[in-house]
């Protein structure tokens, strides 16, 4: 597993991305290690065969998941920001990972194209409340349809506003944690598709 050095620090790269496109980046700072730990504890990526990440940004979650993934697991990463995508491709050369410059709404197409089984878990850093409503609904519809029965979708947001929307797609939706050691503090949402 190889991760090449990045010429830009993740913080600088993230802030630059936010300034250029605040609606698609959604936050002024990358996720803290405490938020990463809370999210991945809920996703249980260690046991997963196929893991998907939406909105990888500077790769904070991506790198943490790679340290936890089984040797035979696959990680499919969606990043629509071209600068973040290029940086991730340059830094991550692990054979288990596929970094895509594509919308998360296209998950079903890419899972089928790559011959992967349905994802056990999907971890999202997308700023759903900042995205156009039609985009949010397209992503959530595709997420539920593609997720393995019994699978889990884990995301974080800065307000509880998304809960009702998530509950309209998933069989169970819970806010499991409030992570105060993050800028800004974040709520962790855990959504499940029944077996």
Backbone as JSON, one array per atom type, in Angstrom:
{
  "sequence": "XXXXXXXXXXXXXXXXXXXXXXXXXXXXXXXXXXXXXXXXXXXXXXXXXXXXXXXXXXXXXXXXXXXXXXXXXXXXXXXXXXXXXXXXXXXXXXXXXXXXXXXXXXXXXXXXXXXXXXXXXXXXXXXXXXXXXXXXXXXXXXXXXXXXXXXXXXXXXXXXXXXXXXXXXXXXXXXXXXXXXXXXXXXXXXXXXXX",
  "N": [[0.86, -1.18, 0.0], [0.68, 2.11, -0.97], [1.14, 5.52, -0.34], [1.56, 8.51, -1.73], [3.48, 11.49, -1.08], [1.92, 14.65, -0.62], [2.0, 17.75, -2.3], [0.6, 19.92, -1.42], [-0.69, 20.86, 1.72], [-3.27, 19.01, 3.38], [-5.06, 20.72, 4.72], [-4.71, 23.3, 3.56], [-5.39, 22.72, 0.91], [-8.05, 21.94, 1.24], [-9.28, 24.3, 2.24], [-8.88, 25.99, 0.06], [-10.44, 24.64, -1.83], [-12.94, 24.99, -0.64], [-13.27, 27.78, -0.8], [-13.4, 28.13, -3.55], [-15.66, 26.6, -4.24], [-18.02, 26.63, -2.25], [-20.55, 25.41, -1.82], [-20.33, 22.78, -2.74], [-18.18, 21.77, -1.31], [-18.71, 22.38, 1.39], [-17.71, 22.75, 4.03], [-15.39, 24.6, 6.04], [-13.16, 23.37, 7.01], [-11.23, 20.3, 7.07], [-12.5, 17.07, 8.14], [-12.27, 16.18, 11.6], [-10.04, 14.0, 13.5], [-11.5, 12.8, 15.47], [-14.12, 12.85, 14.53], [-13.79, 11.22, 12.3], [-13.1, 8.79, 13.57], [-15.5, 8.28, 14.98], [-17.36, 8.01, 12.88], [-16.32, 5.82, 11.4], [-16.42, 3.82, 13.29], [-19.15, 3.34, 13.38], [-19.62, 2.52, 10.75], [-18.2, 0.15, 10.48], [-16.07, -0.82, 8.81], [-14.04, -2.68, 8.84], [-15.06, -5.24, 8.63], [-16.16, -5.33, 6.14], [-16.67, -6.18, 2.69], [-17.01, -4.73, 0.34], [-16.66, -1.33, 0.18], [-17.86, 1.99, -0.02], [-17.12, 5.39, -0.63], [-18.41, 8.63, -0.43], [-17.68, 11.85, -1.6], [-14.82, 12.43, -0.96], [-12.97, 14.47, -0.53], [-10.04, 15.73, 0.84], [-9.14, 13.28, 1.54], [-9.19, 12.33, 4.17], [-10.97, 10.49, 5.45], [-10.67, 8.42, 3.62], [-7.96, 7.51, 3.83], [-7.96, 6.67, 6.49], [-9.81, 4.59, 6.33], [-8.47, 2.81, 4.65], [-6.49, 1.86, 6.34], [-7.96, 0.18, 7.88], [-9.3, -1.63, 6.27], [-9.95, -4.96, 5.05], [-7.56, -7.22, 3.51], [-8.6, -8.28, 1.15], [-10.65, -6.61, 0.47], [-12.56, -4.04, -1.27], [-12.46, -0.59, -2.11], [-14.38, 1.99, -3.18], [-14.19, 5.19, -4.34], [-15.8, 8.28, -4.55], [-15.41, 11.43, -5.93], [-16.17, 14.6, -6.83], [-15.01, 17.06, -7.15], [-12.55, 18.43, -9.14], [-9.86, 19.09, -8.45], [-9.46, 17.93, -5.88], [-9.9, 15.28, -6.65], [-7.76, 14.77, -8.48], [-5.61, 15.07, -6.7], [-6.07, 12.99, -4.86], [-5.83, 10.76, -6.55], [-3.14, 10.97, -7.19], [-1.91, 10.57, -4.73], [-2.82, 8.15, -3.64], [-2.19, 4.89, -4.17], [-3.05, 2.34, -3.78], [-3.98, -0.93, -4.54], [-6.51, -1.81, -3.86], [-8.22, 0.27, -4.12], [-10.37, 2.41, -5.97], [-10.49, 5.46, -7.41], [-12.81, 7.76, -8.33], [-13.78, 10.3, -10.61], [-16.61, 11.37, -10.37], [-20.18, 11.65, -9.96], [-21.86, 10.81, -6.93], [-24.4, 9.92, -7.37], [-24.17, 8.19, -9.46], [-23.49, 5.72, -8.56], [-24.57, 3.08, -8.86], [-24.09, 2.48, -11.57], [-21.24, 2.45, -11.66], [-20.56, 0.47, -9.79], [-21.59, -1.79, -11.08], [-20.14, -1.65, -13.51], [-17.53, -2.15, -12.64], [-17.76, -4.68, -11.74], [-18.36, -5.28, -9.09], [-19.67, -6.5, -5.95], [-22.72, -5.67, -4.17], [-22.43, -2.81, -2.05], [-21.31, -3.17, 1.33], [-21.12, -1.15, 3.17], [-21.53, 2.4, 3.09], [-19.86, 5.38, 3.26], [-20.23, 8.75, 3.85], [-19.21, 12.05, 3.11], [-20.59, 14.13, 2.07], [-22.06, 17.38, 1.7], [-25.08, 17.45, 2.23], [-27.2, 19.23, 2.89], [-26.43, 21.52, 1.65], [-26.43, 20.98, -0.99], [-28.2, 21.05, -4.19], [-31.66, 20.24, -3.99], [-32.66, 18.28, -5.75], [-30.35, 16.9, -6.45], [-29.52, 15.82, -4.0], [-31.69, 14.03, -3.54], [-31.42, 12.32, -5.76], [-28.95, 11.11, -5.22], [-29.44, 9.84, -2.73], [-31.5, 8.08, -3.42], [-30.18, 6.41, -5.28], [-28.25, 5.41, -3.58], [-29.67, 3.89, -1.63], [-30.82, 1.97, -3.33], [-28.57, 0.62, -4.27], [-27.13, -0.29, -2.08], [-26.22, -3.09, -0.11], [-28.57, -5.53, 1.11], [-29.17, -5.26, 4.54], [-27.06, -3.6, 4.79], [-25.21, -0.54, 5.64], [-25.47, 3.0, 5.73], [-23.53, 5.71, 6.4], [-23.3, 8.99, 7.47], [-22.4, 12.45, 8.03], [-23.6, 15.52, 9.37], [-24.15, 19.03, 9.98], [-26.4, 19.96, 11.16], [-29.62, 18.76, 12.4], [-31.39, 18.64, 10.28], [-31.46, 16.99, 8.02], [-32.46, 14.57, 8.78], [-35.2, 13.79, 8.44], [-35.41, 13.58, 5.66], [-33.55, 11.53, 5.13], [-34.81, 9.46, 6.52], [-36.96, 8.99, 4.88], [-35.97, 7.43, 2.92], [-34.48, 5.27, 3.98], [-34.68, 2.21, 5.93], [-34.23, 2.27, 8.69], [-33.23, 5.11, 10.54], [-30.94, 6.87, 12.42], [-29.64, 9.36, 14.67], [-26.61, 9.02, 15.96], [-24.4, 10.03, 17.3], [-22.95, 13.04, 18.64], [-20.37, 14.93, 17.67], [-18.26, 16.89, 19.21], [-15.66, 17.71, 19.02], [-14.86, 18.83, 16.46], [-14.78, 20.95, 13.59], [-17.23, 22.65, 12.05], [-18.97, 21.42, 15.08], [-20.33, 18.11, 14.69], [-23.05, 15.98, 13.67], [-23.58, 12.51, 13.67], [-25.1, 10.39, 11.42], [-26.75, 7.33, 11.1], [-27.86, 5.03, 8.87], [-29.88, 2.34, 7.87], [-30.42, -0.43, 5.68], [-32.82, -2.83, 5.57], [-32.4, -6.38, 5.92]],
  "CA": [[0.0, 0.0, 0.0], [1.53, 3.28, -1.1], [0.51, 6.84, -0.33], [2.59, 9.47, -2.07], [3.4, 12.77, -0.39], [1.17, 15.68, -1.31], [2.7, 19.02, -2.26], [-0.22, 20.84, -0.65], [-1.21, 20.25, 2.93], [-4.73, 18.81, 3.26], [-5.8, 21.89, 5.21], [-4.65, 24.34, 2.54], [-6.14, 22.23, -0.24], [-9.46, 21.95, 1.6], [-9.73, 25.7, 2.3], [-8.92, 26.49, -1.32], [-11.62, 24.05, -2.43], [-14.13, 25.63, -0.06], [-13.39, 29.13, -1.35], [-13.82, 28.01, -4.95], [-16.98, 25.99, -4.39], [-18.49, 26.35, -0.88], [-21.72, 24.52, -1.76], [-19.96, 21.38, -2.96], [-17.25, 21.34, -0.26], [-19.61, 22.35, 2.54], [-17.1, 23.07, 5.32], [-14.15, 25.34, 5.93], [-12.04, 22.57, 7.51], [-11.4, 18.85, 6.95], [-13.04, 16.38, 9.33], [-11.29, 15.9, 12.66], [-9.81, 12.57, 13.74], [-12.57, 12.31, 16.35], [-15.27, 12.57, 13.67], [-13.41, 10.04, 11.51], [-13.2, 7.63, 14.45], [-16.92, 8.04, 15.26], [-18.01, 7.54, 11.65], [-15.87, 4.49, 11.01], [-16.93, 2.87, 14.28], [-20.52, 3.0, 12.97], [-19.61, 1.85, 9.44], [-17.6, -1.18, 10.65], [-15.42, -1.15, 7.53], [-13.13, -3.82, 9.01], [-15.74, -6.48, 8.25], [-16.8, -5.15, 4.84], [-16.01, -6.64, 1.47], [-17.05, -3.58, -0.56], [-16.93, -0.06, 0.87], [-17.95, 3.14, -0.92], [-17.03, 6.69, 0.02], [-18.91, 9.77, -1.2], [-17.12, 13.13, -1.22], [-13.6, 12.14, -0.2], [-12.22, 15.68, -0.2], [-8.58, 15.56, 0.89], [-8.81, 11.88, 1.82], [-9.09, 12.03, 5.61], [-11.67, 9.22, 5.69], [-10.11, 7.41, 2.72], [-6.74, 6.95, 4.4], [-8.32, 5.94, 7.71], [-10.47, 3.33, 5.94], [-7.45, 1.92, 4.1], [-5.8, 1.23, 7.46], [-8.89, -0.77, 8.51], [-9.86, -2.56, 5.29], [-9.4, -6.3, 4.84], [-6.7, -7.29, 2.33], [-9.38, -8.63, -0.05], [-11.76, -5.67, 0.33], [-12.45, -3.0, -2.29], [-12.94, 0.73, -1.72], [-14.74, 2.81, -4.34], [-14.21, 6.57, -3.84], [-16.4, 9.26, -5.45], [-15.04, 12.82, -5.65], [-16.54, 15.37, -8.01], [-14.12, 18.22, -7.25], [-11.41, 17.95, -9.95], [-8.57, 19.22, -7.75], [-9.4, 16.87, -4.87], [-9.78, 14.01, -7.37], [-6.37, 14.64, -8.96], [-4.72, 14.89, -5.54], [-6.29, 11.63, -4.34], [-5.24, 9.8, -7.49], [-1.68, 11.07, -7.11], [-1.42, 10.13, -3.42], [-3.27, 6.81, -3.23], [-1.9, 3.89, -5.22], [-3.4, 1.04, -3.23], [-4.74, -1.69, -5.52], [-7.89, -2.04, -3.41], [-8.97, 1.53, -4.23], [-10.7, 3.02, -7.26], [-10.88, 6.85, -7.18], [-13.59, 8.17, -9.49], [-14.24, 11.68, -10.76], [-17.99, 11.09, -10.76], [-21.2, 11.93, -8.96], [-22.32, 9.68, -6.11], [-25.66, 9.43, -7.94], [-23.83, 7.19, -10.47], [-22.91, 4.57, -7.85], [-25.0, 1.8, -9.42], [-23.38, 2.27, -12.83], [-19.83, 2.13, -11.43], [-20.51, -0.84, -9.12], [-21.8, -2.79, -12.13], [-19.02, -1.57, -14.46], [-16.34, -2.74, -12.04], [-18.05, -6.05, -11.37], [-18.33, -5.4, -7.63], [-20.92, -6.85, -5.29], [-23.37, -4.53, -3.52], [-21.63, -2.34, -0.91], [-21.7, -3.46, 2.72], [-21.29, 0.14, 3.84], [-21.23, 3.62, 2.35], [-19.48, 6.46, 4.16], [-20.41, 9.98, 3.08], [-18.85, 13.37, 3.61], [-21.27, 15.12, 1.23], [-22.85, 18.39, 2.43], [-26.41, 17.3, 1.63], [-28.07, 20.4, 3.07], [-25.95, 22.58, 0.76], [-26.61, 20.56, -2.38], [-29.56, 21.19, -4.72], [-32.53, 19.17, -3.49], [-32.76, 17.2, -6.74], [-29.1, 16.13, -6.38], [-29.61, 15.04, -2.76], [-32.62, 12.93, -3.72], [-30.84, 11.37, -6.72], [-27.89, 10.37, -4.53], [-30.02, 8.96, -1.71], [-32.24, 7.02, -4.11], [-29.19, 5.48, -5.81], [-27.58, 4.8, -2.43], [-30.52, 2.83, -1.08], [-30.99, 0.91, -4.34], [-27.31, -0.1, -4.49], [-26.64, -0.84, -0.82], [-26.53, -4.5, 0.17], [-29.54, -5.74, 2.19], [-28.46, -5.32, 5.81], [-25.96, -2.65, 4.74], [-25.33, 0.69, 6.41], [-25.04, 4.27, 5.16], [-23.14, 6.59, 7.51], [-22.95, 10.34, 7.03], [-22.44, 13.46, 9.09], [-24.11, 16.83, 9.0], [-23.97, 20.0, 11.06], [-27.72, 20.19, 11.76], [-30.45, 17.55, 12.27], [-32.4, 18.86, 9.25], [-31.49, 15.93, 7.02], [-33.0, 13.31, 9.32], [-36.49, 13.44, 7.83], [-35.14, 13.16, 4.28], [-32.93, 10.2, 5.21], [-35.82, 8.49, 6.98], [-37.87, 8.69, 3.78], [-35.3, 6.47, 2.03], [-33.91, 4.11, 4.66], [-35.59, 1.5, 6.82], [-34.02, 2.9, 10.0], [-32.33, 6.26, 10.53], [-30.7, 7.37, 13.78], [-28.48, 10.2, 14.98], [-25.97, 8.2, 17.0], [-23.36, 10.75, 18.04], [-22.62, 14.45, 18.42], [-18.92, 15.04, 17.8], [-17.97, 18.29, 19.51], [-14.28, 18.01, 18.64], [-14.83, 18.97, 15.02], [-15.09, 22.33, 13.23], [-18.02, 22.81, 13.27], [-19.44, 20.15, 15.65], [-21.07, 17.34, 13.69], [-23.93, 14.87, 14.04], [-23.38, 11.3, 12.87], [-26.34, 9.72, 11.06], [-26.57, 5.94, 10.7], [-29.06, 4.61, 8.15], [-29.77, 0.93, 7.51], [-31.33, -1.1, 4.76], [-33.13, -4.12, 6.19], [-32.03, -7.6, 5.18]],
  "C": [[0.89, 1.23, 0.0], [0.68, 4.53, -1.09], [1.61, 7.85, -0.58], [2.39, 10.77, -1.31], [2.66, 13.78, -1.26], [1.91, 17.0, -1.19], [1.92, 20.08, -1.5], [-0.67, 20.15, 0.62], [-2.71, 20.05, 2.75], [-5.53, 20.03, 3.69], [-5.86, 22.97, 4.15], [-5.5, 23.96, 1.33], [-7.64, 22.31, 0.03], [-10.01, 23.37, 1.61], [-9.84, 26.28, 0.91], [-10.15, 25.93, -2.04], [-12.91, 24.68, -1.94], [-14.35, 27.01, -0.66], [-13.89, 29.09, -2.78], [-15.24, 27.51, -5.11], [-17.57, 25.62, -3.02], [-19.68, 25.4, -0.81], [-21.34, 23.06, -1.92], [-18.98, 20.87, -1.91], [-17.96, 21.32, 1.09], [-19.03, 22.7, 3.88], [-15.78, 23.77, 5.08], [-12.94, 24.51, 6.34], [-12.29, 21.08, 7.27], [-11.93, 18.25, 8.24], [-11.92, 16.07, 10.32], [-11.11, 14.39, 12.83], [-10.89, 11.98, 14.64], [-13.84, 12.01, 15.54], [-14.99, 11.33, 12.82], [-13.59, 8.77, 12.35], [-14.66, 7.27, 14.72], [-17.64, 7.47, 14.05], [-17.62, 6.11, 11.32], [-16.24, 3.42, 12.03], [-18.34, 2.42, 13.91], [-20.53, 2.2, 11.67], [-19.06, 0.43, 9.5], [-16.94, -1.67, 9.35], [-14.49, -2.36, 7.64], [-13.75, -5.13, 8.53], [-16.29, -6.46, 6.82], [-15.97, -5.7, 3.7], [-15.94, -5.51, 0.44], [-17.49, -2.36, 0.24], [-16.94, 1.05, -0.17], [-17.83, 4.4, -0.08], [-17.53, 7.76, -0.94], [-18.21, 11.03, -0.69], [-15.87, 13.0, -0.38], [-12.81, 13.38, 0.19], [-10.72, 15.45, -0.25], [-8.17, 14.15, 1.32], [-8.68, 11.5, 3.28], [-9.75, 10.69, 5.94], [-11.05, 8.1, 4.86], [-8.91, 6.72, 3.35], [-7.03, 6.16, 5.67], [-8.99, 4.61, 7.38], [-9.45, 2.34, 5.39], [-6.68, 1.2, 5.21], [-6.65, 0.14, 8.11], [-9.37, -1.87, 7.56], [-9.17, -3.92, 5.29], [-8.53, -6.31, 3.58], [-7.47, -7.57, 1.04], [-10.56, -7.69, -0.3], [-11.5, -4.7, -0.82], [-13.07, -1.71, -1.75], [-13.14, 1.56, -2.98], [-14.98, 4.23, -3.84], [-14.77, 7.51, -4.91], [-15.99, 10.66, -5.01], [-15.25, 13.64, -6.91], [-15.67, 16.6, -8.21], [-12.85, 17.8, -8.0], [-10.06, 18.05, -9.25], [-8.41, 18.15, -6.68], [-9.19, 15.51, -5.54], [-8.35, 13.77, -7.85], [-5.41, 14.36, -7.81], [-4.85, 13.49, -4.97], [-5.66, 10.59, -5.25], [-3.72, 9.79, -7.41], [-1.14, 10.46, -5.81], [-1.73, 8.68, -3.1], [-3.07, 5.84, -4.38], [-2.12, 2.48, -4.7], [-4.31, 0.32, -4.22], [-6.18, -1.97, -5.13], [-8.81, -0.87, -3.7], [-9.17, 1.94, -5.68], [-11.21, 4.43, -6.94], [-11.54, 7.38, -8.44], [-13.9, 9.65, -9.46], [-15.67, 11.6, -11.29], [-18.92, 11.45, -9.61], [-21.58, 10.66, -8.2], [-23.64, 9.12, -6.63], [-25.42, 8.35, -8.99], [-23.28, 5.91, -9.84], [-23.3, 3.24, -8.49], [-24.27, 1.47, -10.72], [-21.95, 1.8, -12.59], [-19.65, 0.79, -10.7], [-20.64, -1.95, -10.17], [-20.63, -2.83, -13.1], [-17.77, -2.26, -13.94], [-16.54, -4.18, -11.59], [-18.01, -6.3, -9.88], [-19.68, -5.86, -7.11], [-21.49, -5.59, -4.61], [-22.57, -4.11, -2.28], [-22.21, -2.77, 0.44], [-21.93, -2.16, 3.49], [-20.88, 1.27, 2.9], [-21.0, 4.72, 3.37], [-19.52, 7.75, 3.36], [-19.95, 11.22, 3.83], [-19.53, 14.47, 2.81], [-22.08, 16.1, 2.07], [-24.28, 18.44, 1.89], [-27.27, 18.55, 1.75], [-27.64, 21.58, 2.21], [-26.17, 22.24, -0.71], [-28.02, 20.89, -2.87], [-30.41, 19.99, -4.3], [-32.61, 17.99, -4.45], [-31.51, 16.31, -6.7], [-29.11, 15.25, -5.13], [-30.51, 13.83, -2.95], [-32.09, 11.88, -4.7], [-29.78, 10.51, -6.05], [-28.48, 9.39, -3.52], [-30.8, 7.81, -2.33], [-31.27, 5.96, -4.64], [-28.47, 4.72, -4.68], [-28.39, 3.63, -1.88], [-30.64, 1.66, -2.05], [-29.74, 0.04, -4.46], [-26.81, -0.81, -3.24], [-27.1, -2.28, -0.63], [-27.64, -4.59, 1.23], [-28.79, -5.99, 3.5], [-27.31, -4.33, 5.89], [-26.26, -1.35, 5.47], [-24.78, 1.87, 5.62], [-24.76, 5.2, 6.33], [-22.72, 7.93, 6.94], [-22.93, 11.27, 8.23], [-22.97, 14.76, 8.5], [-23.95, 17.74, 10.2], [-25.28, 20.41, 11.71], [-28.53, 18.9, 11.62], [-31.45, 17.61, 11.12], [-32.53, 17.7, 8.26], [-32.21, 14.66, 7.49], [-34.29, 12.88, 8.65], [-36.3, 12.94, 6.39], [-34.53, 11.76, 4.26], [-33.95, 9.13, 5.58], [-36.81, 8.13, 5.88], [-37.27, 7.68, 2.81], [-34.9, 5.18, 2.73], [-34.89, 3.5, 5.64], [-35.45, 1.98, 8.27], [-33.0, 4.01, 9.85], [-32.19, 6.78, 11.95], [-29.55, 8.37, 13.78], [-27.81, 9.53, 16.16], [-24.96, 8.97, 17.84], [-23.37, 12.23, 17.69], [-21.14, 14.58, 18.69], [-18.57, 16.51, 17.97], [-16.56, 18.68, 19.06], [-14.13, 17.95, 17.12], [-15.22, 20.41, 14.72], [-15.9, 22.35, 11.94], [-18.4, 21.45, 13.87], [-20.4, 19.44, 14.7], [-21.91, 16.24, 14.31], [-23.67, 13.7, 13.1], [-24.73, 10.61, 12.68], [-26.02, 8.3, 10.6], [-27.89, 5.44, 10.13], [-28.87, 3.18, 7.68], [-30.84, 0.51, 6.51], [-31.57, -2.49, 5.33], [-32.73, -5.28, 5.29], [-33.25, -8.18, 4.46]]
}
